[in-house]
């Protein structure tokens, strides 16, 4: 169902208000500031895309470095994500924005690890993960089908 421009604008307004309130409440609870951050060009401020931190619940125990246990229960990690508009892709913006958020997460928030996930065929996202210094691992099991490739970065690998 296509929303009218007015309904679309109202939906975006509500989402923005929720995002601001969420960040304020998470800070009061001493929790990470989950959510989106806009990626904009320094020259002119054009919107390029988003980068952010999310709670990521997945069966990480299935990955070789986490134990390689088929059917492992899900556990929480702090996830890093990025989404860049197609016309701005392959220019390094995802890596630059994600790197800044990694530095903030490890330096200011004092996180010990960040993960990112993608599908096996998403070579662009895997390239960003590699540029960030993440170690990539594939889920060796067929289930769940959405849990395919995980990038993992430890603070000790970034901060000396």
N, C-alpha and C positions, 0 to 999 in steps of 0.2 A: 504494500500500500504506500503510495507516494504522499508525503506530507505537503501541505501548503507551505508557502514561504513563511507565513506567520507562525504556523505550528512548528516548523523546523527551527525557527529563531527562538521560540519559547522553549523547545526541548534543549537547545544548546545553552540557553540562559540558565535553565535548571541544572544542567550538567556542570556548568562553570561554578555556580553557587555551591553545589555539592562538593566539587573538587576543592574549593577554598575552605569550606567548613571541615572537610575531611582532613586536610593538611593541618589545620589548627588543632583539631581534636587529637590527631596522631601525635603531634608535638606535646600536648598535655599528658598523653599516655607514655611518653618517651619511646615512641615507636618510629620506625623509618617513615619518611615522607613518601609513601607510595603514591604513584600517579604519574601523569604525563607532564612533560615540559616541552614547550614549543622550541623548535629549531628554526632560527631565522637567520637570514644573511646579515652580516655586519654592515654591508653597503645597501642601504635602502630598506632593510627590515622585512624583505619578502619571506613569507612563510614557506619553509622547506619541508618540514615534517615534525615528527615527535620522537622523543626519547624518554625513558622513564624506568622506574623501579616498580615491581609488582610482587605480591606474594605468589610464589610458585610452588604448587603442591603436586608432586609427581613421585613415581616409584623409583627414586634415585638409586636404591639398593640393587636394582637390576644392572646398573652400569658396572663395568669391570673394576673401576677404581673405588666404588662404594661397596663391593662385595660380590657382584654378579649372582644375585639370588633371584631365580625366576619367580614371578608372582609377588615380589617384595611389596610390602605395604608402602603407601605414600608417606612422604615426609616433606616438611616445608623448607624452602630455601628462599633467598631474596633473588628475584629474577630481574635481569636487565633486558629491555626491549628497545627497538627502534623501528620507525616506519618513515620512509622518505618518499616524497612525491616522485612519481616516475620521471618527470622532467629534470629532477635534481639528482637522480641516482648516478652512481659510478663516478662521483666527483670527490669522494672522501668525506662528505658531510656526516654520514652515519658513524664512521669511525671517529671523527673529531668530536661529535656530540657525545657518543658513548664513552669515549676516553675521559672527557670532562666529568661525566657522571660517575665513572669508576673512581677517579681521583677523589671526588667528593665523598663517595660511599666509603672508601677505605680511609681517607684522611680525616674527614669530619665526623662521619657516622661511626667510624671504627669497626666496620663490618670485617669479618674474617674471610668471607667467600662470597662470590657472585656467580650466578649461573645464567645461561641463556639457552633457549631451545629453538629448534627449527626442524624442517622436514629434510629428508636425505637429498632431495633435488634442489634445495635452495643454496646454490653455490655462492651467491652474493652475500647472504647472511653468514655463511661459514667463513667467507673471506674476511668479513668484519670481525668475527670472533678471533680469527688467527691474527689479524692486525692488532687486536687488543692484548694478545698474548695468551688467549684462552687455549686450554687443552681440549680437543674435541673427542667425544666418545659417542659411539652408536649403541643404542639399546640392542643387545644381541637376541632379544626375544620378540616375537610378533605382537605381543600385547603389552600395553594398550597401543593401538595403531597410531595414535597421535604423538606418542613419546618415542621420537626417532633419533635425533642428534642433540646432544647437550654440550655446550661449551662451559668450561669451569675455570675460574680464575681465583687464586688464593691471594690474600693481601700480602703474604710473605713473598710472593713472586713479583710483586709490584713495588712494595715499600721495602727499602733496605735499611 
